[in-house]
Amino acid sequence: MHFMEATEPSARRARAEGPWQWRQRWSNLLFLHWRVSAGALRPLVPACLDLDIWDGAPWVSLVGFNLDVRHRVLPSFGLTSNIIELNLRTYVSHIGVPGIYFLSIHASKRLVVALAKWQAPLPYVHAHMDYIQDGSWHFRCRKGRARLDVKFAARGKSVPAVPGSISEWLLERYLLYATGRHGGLLRTVADHPTWRFRDVELDIRENTIATAAGLELGEAPDEAHFAPGVEALLSPFYVVSPGANSDGGQGLRPSPLAPG
C-alpha cells in the first residue's frame, strides 16, 4: 500500500501548459472533509495513484456548489449555467505530483451529465438537487441510496488558508486525475485564485453519499469550509501514463465539467 505524506504548497500549484479550454465559475461552495481508513479507501482509487496522507490518514471531501461553464470560443448558454453539483473527492499523488481524484459526481441537469460523460472519463450521474438560501443555506442531493441533506450557515470573514495548515492542504489543489477509457492515467489543470473561505455551522440531516460509493463517514466532518467562489480556467485532459490498450490519447476530448 502506497502513501504520500503532506506536500509543500509549491508542489500543489499547477499551471496549464497550453491554452485554457473551459472557463468555469464555482460559487457558494460547501466543503465537508473527513479522515477515512486507508484500507477502505485504497480499493476505490487506481493503483497508480498514491493516497495523500495528513495527520496519519487519507481524507475525502464532499463539495457542493453552483456551477456555470463557458467554452473558450462560445458564449455561456442555459444548458451550462445554473448547475448544482456535488462531488466526493479524495487526495492523491502520482510520482510526487499531488492532486485530487473523484469517487463520484452528482449534477442537477441530465443533459449536462450526458455531455460530461461523453467528453471526459469522470463519474457523473444525474441527481435531484436543490441549493437554496433563506437566511441559512440548504443543500439537498438525492440519487437512490446516495443522499445528502444539510443546512448550514457561514460565519466570520473570508480568509485564506494559513500556510502549512490542514485547510491549505485540503483546498489548494490544482490538478485532477482520472482514468482513461483504455486504462491510462489522465490529468487536467484547474487554474484559479487562492481559496478564501469562512467557517461553517452545520446541521447534517442525512448523508449517505460516501456509503453508496463504498465508504463509511463519521456523523460530523472533521473539517468544514464555505467559499464564496472563484473563476477557474481548465486545460484539456492529457495522458500522463497510457494504458495497455491506449491509443496514446488520440481523440481525447477536453472536459467542460472538471471542478477542483
TIVOGU-760095 format. One record per residue (C-alpha): residue number from 0; residue in three letters; x, y, z. Coordinates in steps of 0.05 Angstrom, whole numbers, plus 5000, padded with zeros to 4 digits. Example, Ala and Ser with C-alpha at 12.3 -4.5 7.8 and 13.67 -1.06 7.14 Angstrom:
BEGIN
pos:code:xx:yy:zz
0:ALA:5246:4910:5156;
1:SER:5273:4979:5143;
***
This chain:
BEGIN
pos:code:xx:yy:zz
0:MET:5000:5000:5000;
1:HIS:5029:5067:4979;
2:PHE:5022:5133:5015;
3:MET:5047:5204:5003;
4:GLU:5059:5249:5063;
5:ALA:5036:5322:5064;
6:THR:5067:5361:5006;
7:GLU:5094:5431:5002;
8:PRO:5048:5486:4974;
9:SER:5093:5498:4914;
10:ALA:5085:5425:4894;
11:ARG:5009:5432:4895;
12:ARG:5006:5494:4850;
13:ALA:4999:5479:4776;
14:ARG:4991:5519:4713;
15:ALA:4962:5497:4646;
16:GLU:5017:5486:4594;
17:GLY:4973:5507:4536;
18:PRO:4911:5550:4523;
19:TRP:4852:5540:4570;
20:GLN:4792:5504:4541;
21:TRP:4736:5519:4591;
22:ARG:4721:5577:4638;
23:GLN:4682:5557:4699;
24:ARG:4651:5596:4756;
25:TRP:4645:5557:4821;
26:SER:4600:5593:4872;
27:ASN:4575:5582:4943;
28:LEU:4620:5522:4956;
29:LEU:4609:5479:5017;
30:PHE:4669:5434:5034;
31:LEU:4659:5378:5084;
32:HIS:4722:5337:5100;
33:TRP:4732:5270:5135;
34:ARG:4790:5226:5155;
35:VAL:4779:5156:5129;
36:SER:4811:5087:5134;
37:ALA:4866:5075:5083;
38:GLY:4844:5003:5078;
39:ALA:4773:5023:5059;
40:LEU:4795:5078:5010;
41:ARG:4851:5042:4974;
42:PRO:4807:4995:4932;
43:LEU:4768:5056:4906;
44:VAL:4830:5092:4878;
45:PRO:4872:5069:4818;
46:ALA:4935:5031:4839;
47:CYS:4979:5081:4800;
48:LEU:4958:5137:4848;
49:ASP:4986:5143:4919;
50:LEU:4939:5164:4975;
51:ASP:4959:5231:5004;
52:ILE:4964:5230:5080;
53:TRP:4952:5284:5132;
54:ASP:4956:5270:5206;
55:GLY:4966:5197:5193;
56:ALA:4905:5185:5149;
57:PRO:4878:5196:5079;
58:TRP:4819:5243:5072;
59:VAL:4756:5250:5030;
60:SER:4713:5312:5019;
61:LEU:4642:5326:4997;
62:VAL:4639:5391:4957;
63:GLY:4572:5421:4938;
64:PHE:4566:5484:4896;
65:ASN:4534:5524:4839;
66:LEU:4569:5517:4772;
67:ASP:4569:5559:4708;
68:VAL:4611:5538:4647;
69:ARG:4634:5572:4583;
70:HIS:4676:5545:4526;
71:ARG:4735:5588:4504;
72:VAL:4703:5607:4437;
73:LEU:4629:5603:4455;
74:PRO:4584:5646:4499;
75:SER:4551:5618:4561;
76:PHE:4481:5589:4549;
77:GLY:4426:5558:4591;
78:LEU:4449:5486:4588;
79:THR:4515:5503:4621;
80:SER:4492:5553:4673;
81:ASN:4456:5548:4740;
82:ILE:4481:5476:4751;
83:ILE:4483:5446:4821;
84:GLU:4539:5397:4833;
85:LEU:4562:5352:4889;
86:ASN:4627:5314:4885;
87:LEU:4661:5264:4930;
88:ARG:4736:5270:4923;
89:THR:4799:5245:4954;
90:TYR:4872:5268:4955;
91:VAL:4925:5233:4915;
92:SER:4994:5239:4883;
93:HIS:5027:5210:4822;
94:ILE:5103:5206:4824;
95:GLY:5102:5260:4877;
96:VAL:5054:5307:4840;
97:PRO:4992:5319:4883;
98:GLY:4921:5328:4860;
99:ILE:4850:5303:4871;
100:TYR:4811:5242:4847;
101:PHE:4735:5239:4842;
102:LEU:4699:5180:4872;
103:SER:4630:5206:4850;
104:ILE:4599:5267:4819;
105:HIS:4525:5285:4821;
106:ALA:4496:5341:4777;
107:SER:4427:5371:4771;
108:LYS:4418:5373:4695;
109:ARG:4411:5309:4654;
110:LEU:4438:5339:4590;
111:VAL:4499:5366:4627;
112:VAL:4513:5296:4655;
113:ALA:4506:5265:4586;
114:LEU:4554:5318:4557;
115:ALA:4604:5309:4613;
116:LYS:4604:5233:4607;
117:TRP:4613:5237:4532;
118:GLN:4671:5285:4536;
119:ALA:4710:5261:4597;
120:PRO:4723:5198:4638;
121:LEU:4690:5226:4701;
122:PRO:4638:5191:4745;
123:TYR:4579:5238:4731;
124:VAL:4508:5217:4747;
125:HIS:4443:5257:4748;
126:ALA:4410:5271:4815;
127:HIS:4352:5311:4842;
128:MET:4385:5371:4875;
129:ASP:4366:5435:4910;
130:TYR:4410:5491:4936;
131:ILE:4374:5550:4966;
132:GLN:4388:5607:5013;
133:ASP:4334:5631:5061;
134:GLY:4371:5661:5120;
135:SER:4415:5599:5122;
136:TRP:4435:5553:5065;
137:HIS:4401:5486:5049;
138:PHE:4434:5435:5003;
139:ARG:4400:5371:4982;
140:CYS:4420:5315:4935;
141:ARG:4380:5252:4922;
142:LYS:4400:5194:4877;
143:GLY:4375:5126:4900;
144:ARG:4412:5107:4964;
145:ALA:4460:5166:4956;
146:ARG:4432:5225:4994;
147:LEU:4456:5289:5026;
148:ASP:4412:5337:5065;
149:VAL:4449:5392:5102;
150:LYS:4431:5461:5128;
151:PHE:4487:5508:5145;
152:ALA:4507:5580:5159;
153:ALA:4573:5613:5141;
154:ARG:4606:5652:5197;
155:GLY:4662:5703:5201;
156:LYS:4703:5737:5147;
157:SER:4731:5703:5085;
158:VAL:4805:5689:5097;
159:PRO:4859:5650:5060;
160:ALA:4887:5586:5089;
161:VAL:4945:5591:5137;
162:PRO:5008:5564:5104;
163:GLY:5022:5493:5127;
164:SER:4952:5483:5154;
165:ILE:4903:5427:5141;
166:SER:4858:5478:5105;
167:GLU:4914:5494:5056;
168:TRP:4928:5420:5045;
169:LEU:4855:5405:5030;
170:LEU:4836:5466:4989;
171:GLU:4897:5486:4949;
172:ARG:4895:5432:4896;
173:TYR:4901:5449:4823;
174:LEU:4907:5381:4787;
175:LEU:4853:5329:4774;
176:TYR:4870:5257:4758;
177:ALA:4824:5209:4722;
178:THR:4829:5141:4689;
179:GLY:4821:5138:4614;
180:ARG:4774:5094:4574;
181:HIS:4833:5049:4556;
182:GLY:4861:5044:4626;
183:GLY:4912:5101:4623;
184:LEU:4921:5157:4674;
185:LEU:4897:5226:4653;
186:ARG:4906:5294:4684;
187:THR:4878:5364:4676;
188:VAL:4896:5431:4707;
189:ALA:4846:5478:4740;
190:ASP:4880:5546:4746;
191:HIS:4844:5592:4795;
192:PRO:4859:5642:4851;
193:THR:4877:5620:4920;
194:TRP:4815:5600:4960;
195:ARG:4785:5646:5012;
196:PHE:4737:5613:5059;
197:ARG:4692:5623:5120;
198:ASP:4676:5579:5180;
199:VAL:4612:5537:5178;
200:GLU:4558:5518:5228;
201:LEU:4527:5453:5204;
202:ASP:4463:5413:5213;
203:ILE:4472:5348:5173;
204:ARG:4405:5314:5170;
205:GLU:4424:5257:5123;
206:ASN:4489:5236:5089;
207:THR:4496:5170:5051;
208:ILE:4536:5195:4991;
209:ALA:4600:5161:5013;
210:THR:4564:5099:5036;
211:ALA:4536:5090:4966;
212:ALA:4608:5097:4940;
213:GLY:4634:5045:4989;
214:LEU:4658:5087:5048;
215:GLU:4633:5099:5118;
216:LEU:4640:5170:5145;
217:GLY:4631:5197:5215;
218:GLU:4568:5234:5232;
219:ALA:4603:5302:5233;
220:PRO:4660:5323:5188;
221:ASP:4730:5334:5216;
222:GLU:4736:5400:5178;
223:ALA:4688:5445:5141;
224:HIS:4694:5508:5098;
225:PHE:4648:5554:5058;
226:ALA:4678:5593:5000;
227:PRO:4641:5648:4962;
228:GLY:4673:5624:4898;
229:VAL:4727:5630:4845;
230:GLU:4732:5631:4770;
231:ALA:4775:5575:4741;
232:LEU:4808:5562:4674;
233:LEU:4812:5488:4655;
234:SER:4860:5456:4606;
235:PRO:4842:5395:4564;
236:PHE:4855:5328:4595;
237:TYR:4922:5298:4574;
238:VAL:4953:5230:4581;
239:VAL:5002:5221:4639;
240:SER:5010:5146:4632;
241:PRO:4979:5107:4574;
242:GLY:4942:5043:4589;
243:ALA:4957:4976:4558;
244:ASN:4902:4987:4505;
245:SER:4912:5062:4498;
246:ASP:4911:5099:4433;
247:GLY:4962:5148:4462;
248:GLY:4908:5199:4476;
249:GLN:4884:5206:4404;
250:GLY:4814:5233:4402;
251:LEU:4814:5251:4476;
252:ARG:4764:5307:4487;
253:PRO:4772:5361:4540;
254:SER:4722:5361:4596;
255:PRO:4676:5422:4606;
256:LEU:4660:5399:4677;
257:ALA:4720:5381:4718;
258:PRO:4718:5423:4782;
259:GLY:4775:5421:4832;
***
